[in-house]
Amino acid sequence: MARVKVGEQLRAVWKQAGGLAGALTLRWESEAKSEADMRAAAAELAKRRTLAVPSILTPYRGGLGLDTGIPKPTQANLRKFAETPLVRRAINVIKDRVVAMDWQVRVRRGVVGSEVSHARERLSALRRTLEEPNSTDSFRTLMEQVIEDALTGGYGAIEMEATGDVEQPAQMWPVDGATIRVNARWDGSGDSPRYSQVAVGATSDQAVDLRDDQLMYLRMNPRSFTPFGLGPLEVAFETVNQFLSAHRFAGKLAANSVVQYALWLNEATPSQHERMIRWWQDEREGTGRVPLISTEQKPEVLRFAQGTDADLRLEWQRFLIRMVANAFGLPPLLLGLESDVNRATASDLADEAFRGAIEPLAKRIAEHITRDLFAKCIGWREFEFVFNDLNARDEETELAIQVQLLAAGVLTVNEVRAMRGLGPMSAAGVVQVAAQATSF
C-alpha cells in the first residue's frame, strides 16, 4: 500500500507542475530528489498492468462473443488462417518491409529546434525508448507483433506507461488486440478509461481499464459505425477459406485418395458382388500384383474424371490467390503468380505494392507513435517519429533531386541531412558542401 501512495503522490506533483513534460523539465533543473528515488518511483509508475499473452493462459472456447470478452468472434479462425502459406506470405511482405525501414526522431515540423529546451537530450531519450521499449523487446520485435495483429484482425495495441525518467521517459509492451474492448461512450477526458482488456474467459469485473494515454490502439480501415478496425485478412476470410478447401481437394486428387473410376460387373448377383469386393480388398488392393479375373462377360471400367489439371481446379485457385492479394493491397506477383509479368511490369508492380500496402501502414504507425507516445503519454509534443524510406525513390534519382534542390537554394545542407537521418553539420561544413553542390 505504501508504494501505491508514493505513486499517487508523484502523479499529483506532476499534475500540479503542468503534466509530465513539466515534471521532466524540472528533473533537469532541480536536484531536490536523489536519482535513486526518482528511478524507484518511475519504475513503480511504469509497471505493466495488462497480460502479455492472455490467450495462452486461457484457451479459446466456443461462442467467442462480446459476453466472453472477445470483440471479434472469428479471431481464432483468423489466426489459424494467418499460419497458412498464402496468408503468411502476404503478411510477411508487408510486415518485414515496414520493420526493416530506417527511422528517426526529429523536431516536429513547424517547431524551431533552437527554442526547444534540452532538444538533443530529449531526442536521445526518445530514440532510446523506441530502441529498448521494455526489458525483452526491441523496436523490431515490438512492431512485428503489432503489425501482425493489425493485418490479421484490424487491431494492433501497445501499452504505454510514463516513467518520469529523463533517460527513458516511457516503456511499452505489446498487447493482444483481440482482448481489448473499446469504450464507445468515451467522453474524451484524459482521466476516464477509453479501453479495457478482458482476457479470454474472464468476466467484466476482471477487466483492466486503460486511459487514452496508456494504450496505443492501431485500427486498420477505421469506420464510423464501429469502434473496431477491419483487417485485410478479415476481408479475405471467405476467399482464404475457399482456397484452403480447393487446395485440399486438389491435394487429395493428385495423391489418388479421391477415386476417379469404378469397376462395373454386368449381371452379377449380390453374393458374387460381395465376394468380388472381399477378394479385391484382401488379395489385390495395395499388393501391386496383377489381378486375374475369369468371368463370362468382360468387366468394364467407368472413369469419372480424366485426371487432368482442369480437375485440380488450378485456375480457380489462381483466381482466389488474386483475391487474397487484392485484400492485402498487393500485386499477385508477390504471392507467387508470375504469369504475364516481365522485367518492365515487375518494377511497376513492386512500386505499387510499396505505395498501396506498405507506405499507408508505415505512416499510420508513425502518426500513432507521434501522437500517442510522444504527445499524450510523455507530453513532448515538439517531436515526431518518421520513417526515412517512405519518400525514397530510386537512390540515384533521389540523390540527383536533392543535389538540384540544394544547388537551387530550395533546401539547406542540414535539411538534406535530416531527410537522410543524419545530424546537423557545423557552419563551416555547410558552406563547403553547398559550394561543392553548386559546382555540379
N, C-alpha and C positions, 0 to 999 in steps of 0.2 A: 504494500500500500504506500510505503514511503516513496518508492520510485515513481509511482503514478502521480503523487503530489508534486514531486520535483518537475516532472514533465509538464504538468498543468501550469505550474508557476512560471516555467520558462516560456511556455506558449503565451501566457498573459503578458509577460515582459516584452516579448516580440511584437504582440499586437499594439501595445502602448508605444513602442518605438517606431511604429509605422510599417509593420509587417516584416517578413523575412529579409527583404532587401535592406531595410534599415538596420535590422539586427546584425546582419553580416557585415555591413559597413562599420557599425560600431565596434565589431570584433577587431577590425584592423586598427581602429583609432583608440581603443581603450584596452587597458591591461587590468581591469577591475577583477576579473576572474582568471584563475590559472588555466593553462591549456588543458591540463588533465581533467579538470571539472567540466570544461566545455565539451570535450570529446565524450565524456561519460554521459552527459545529458543529451548530446546529439545522438549517440548510439541508442539511447532509450527511446528517443522520438522516432528514430528511423527503423524501429523494429517492425518486421513484416507481420501483417495481420491475416492475409489470405493464405490458402493452402496452395502449395506448388503444383501438386498433381492429385487433385481430389478424385479424379476418375479412377485412379489405381486403388485408392483407399476404399472406395465404394464401387463395386462392379455395376455395369449397366444392367438395367432391368426393363421389363416391358412397360408400356404405357408412359413413355417419356414425354410428358406434357408439362404444362406450367405448374400443375399440382405437385410434381416431384422436383421442381427447381430447375428444369431444363426448358429454356425458351423455344428451342427448335426440336421438334420430335424426330427429325431424321438425322440427328448428329452422329449416331452410332454408324448408320449406313454410309454417311458421308465420309467418315474417317476410314471405313473399310474400303470404299471406292478410291480414296486417296492413296492407298497402298498398291493399286493395280498399276501395271507398267505404263499404260497410256496416260492416265491422270498424273502419275508420278513424274513422267517426262514433262508434261505441261507445267506442273508446279515448279519443278526444278529449273526450267528455262527462265522463269520469271524470278524466282527467289534467289538463285545463285547469282544472277546478273545484278540484282539490287544490292545484295550484301557485299559484293565484290567491288562496288564503286568506291572511289576515293571521296572523302567528305571533309568538311572543315566547319569550324565555328568562327563566326566573324561578327563584327559590329553591324547592327541592323541598318538596312538602307534608310536614309533619312535622319540618321543619328550621327553626329560628329564625334569621331573617336576620341579626339583630344578633350572633349567635355565629359567623358565617362570616367569616373574615378576608379583607379586601380583596374583599368581595362585589361592590361596584359595579364595580371594575376587572375582575373575572373575568367578570361578566355582559357587559360591553362587549367583552371579548376573545372570548367565545363567540359573540356576535352577529356580530362581525367575521369570525370563522372561517366561519360559515354564509353570510354575505352574499358573502364572497370566498373560496370553498373552494380555489381554485387560481388560477393566472395567467390562465386563459382562461374559466373558467365562473363563473356566478353561481348563487345558490341555485335559481333557477327552471330554468336550463338543466341543472343537475346533476340535479335531481329529475325533470325531464321524461324524461331518458334512463333513469333508474332505474325510473320508473313504466311506461314503455314496455316495458321488458324484463319487468317483473313481470306486466303484463297479457297479454303475448304468450306467454311461456314459463314463467311462475311463478317467475322468478328476477330479482332486482334486486341488483346488487352495487356497493359503493363501497369503494375502498381508502382507508385512513386511516393517516396517518403523523404521530406526535407530533413537534413541532419543538422544544419546550422554550422557545419564545419567549413571553413573558408577554403580548404584544400579539396574537399569533395562535398559540395553543398547538398547532394541528394543521392539516394540509392534507388535502384529499380529492379523489379523482378517480373518475369513473365507469368501471366495468369491464364488459366483455361477460360477462354472467352465464352464457351458454352455454358459455364456456370454463373455467368454474370447476368443479373437482372437489371433492367433499366427503369428508373422511376419516371414514368411518363408525365407525372404531375410535378416534376421538379420546378421550383419557383425561381431558380437562378441564383439563389443565395449561396454564398460560399460556406455557410455553416450547416446547411441542410444536406442530407445524403442524396446523391444523384444515382449511385449504383449500389448494388449489394451482391455479394457472392453467396450462392446457396449450393453446397456440394450435392452431388447426386444422392438421392435418398434422404437428404436432410429436410427438416421442417423449416417453416418460415422464421420461427423464433431463433433458429440457429444461424441465421444469415449474418454476414459480416458487412456492415454498412461502410460505404466509402464516399467521401466527398468528391467534388469535381476536381479538386487539386490533388487528389490521391490516386486517381486512375486515368490512364490514357486509353481511350476506347476507340479503336480504329474501325470504322464501318466502310465496307465496300458497297458501292451503289446505294447511297443513302436515299431514303424516300420519306415523304411527309406522313404517310398513313401508318407507319410502323417505326418503332424506335430501333429496330434491328436492321443490319445490313443484309445484302444479298451477295453471296459469294459466287464466283464463276462455277464452282463445282455444283452448287445448288441449281444453277441454270442448266447445267448439263447432266443433271441427275438421271432423268429418264433416258437420255441418249447413252450414257455410260451403262445403264442397266441393260438396255437393248444390245449394246456392243458386247457385253460380257456373255449374254445369252447366245448371240450369234457365234461368238468366238468359241464357247464351249461346244456348241453343236458341230462346228467345223472341225474342232479337235477330235471329237468322237468319231466323226465321219472319216477323217483322214486316218485314224487308228483302227478303222474297221470294227469299232464297237457298235456302230449302227448298221444292222443287217440290211443289205441292199437287194437281196434276192431270196427266192423261196423255191422249194422242190415240190412239183405237182405230180402226184401219183394218181393216175386215172383209174377209176373203178376199183379202188382199194377199200376193203371192209374196215370198220373201226378197229378190229383186233389187229389186222395187218398194219394199219396206220400206227398204232401204239408200239407194235413190235419194231417197226422201222425207226421210230424215234428213239427207242431204248438202244437198239443196235448202233445207231449213228452216234449217240452220246457216249455209250460205253466202249465201243470198239474203234471208232474212226475220228471223232472230233478231238482235235488237238494232238493227234499222234503223228500226222504227216504221212501216213501210209495211204497207198492208192486204194480207194474203195472199189469193190467188185459187186455189181448188182445184177441179178438174173430175174427178170420179170417178163411176162407175156407182152407187155407194152413198154416202150421206152419212156422213162420219166422225163419230164420237161422242166427246165429251169426258167422261172419267171423273175426277170430283173425289174426292180422298182426304180432304179436310177442308173445313170451311165457312169457315175463316179468321176465327173469332170470338175474343173474349177468352178463352174457355174453352180454345182451342188454345194460348194463350200460357202456360197454367198459372199464372195470376196468383194464384189462391187458394193454390196450393201454395207460391208464392214468399212470400206474406204469412205463411203458417204457419212457413216457415223463418226469416223475419225475427223472428218472435216467439220462436223457439227460441234464436236468437243473443242476443236481448235478455235472455232468461232466464239464459243462461250468464254474462252480464256483470252480472246483478242490476239491470237497467234496465227500466223500462216500455217497451213497444213504441212509445209516443208519441214518445220521444226518438230513435227510429230511423226516424221518418217515417211510421208507421202512425197516422193521426189519426181512424180510424173509431170511432164510439161514444165520442167524447170531447167534453165540454162544459166550460164555464168552471169548474164546481164540481169535476169529476173531474180536470181538468188540474192544479189546485193539489195535490190529494192524490197524484197520480202523481209530480209533481216532488218532493214531500216524501219519497215512498217511494224515489225514486232516490237522494236525499241520504242517507237513513238506511240504505239497503240496500247501496249500492255505494261511495259517496264517503266517508262517515264511517268505516267499518271500515278502509279503506286508509289514510286520513289518520292514524288512531290507531295503526295498525301502524308507519307511518313515524316518528311522534313517539316511540313506545316504543323503536324501534331507535336513533334519534339519542340519546335519553337514556341508554340502557343501553350501547350500543356505543361511541359517540363520547365522550360526557361522562364516563361511569364507567370504561369499560375502556381506551380509548385515552389520554385526557387524565388521568383519575384524579380528576376533580372530581365526586363523587357527590352533592354538595349542590345541584345544579342540574338542571333538567328543561326539555325543549322541549315546547311546547303550541301547537296551532292555536286561535286565538281564535274562529273561526267555527263550531266543531264543535257547541257547545251553543246556538248562536244561533237564536232563534225569529224570528217577525216582529219588526221593530225596535221598533214601538210596544208590542207585548206584552212584549218583553224589558225595555224601559225602565220600564214600569209595574211589573213584578215586582221589578226592582232597587230602585225607589223605595219600594215597600211593605216589602221586606226591610230597607232602610236605616232606614225610619221605625220599624219594629218592633224594631230593635236586633239583628237576626239577622246582618247584615253591617255592616262598618265602611266608611267612605268609601274608605280605601285598598284594601280588598278589592274593592270595586266597580271602582275604577280599575284594579286589576290584572287583573280579568276583561276589561276593555276594552283592555288592553295599554298602560295609562298608568302613569307613575311615581307614587310616593307624594307626598302633599301635606304641608305643614307643619302643626303642631298648630293654629295659628290658622285656617288654611284648612279643616281638618277640622271644627272647631267651627262655622264659618259655614255650610258645606254641610250639615251634619247639622241645623242649625236650619232651614234652608230646606226640607229634605226633610220635616221633621216638620210644617211648616205646610201641606203638600199635603193 
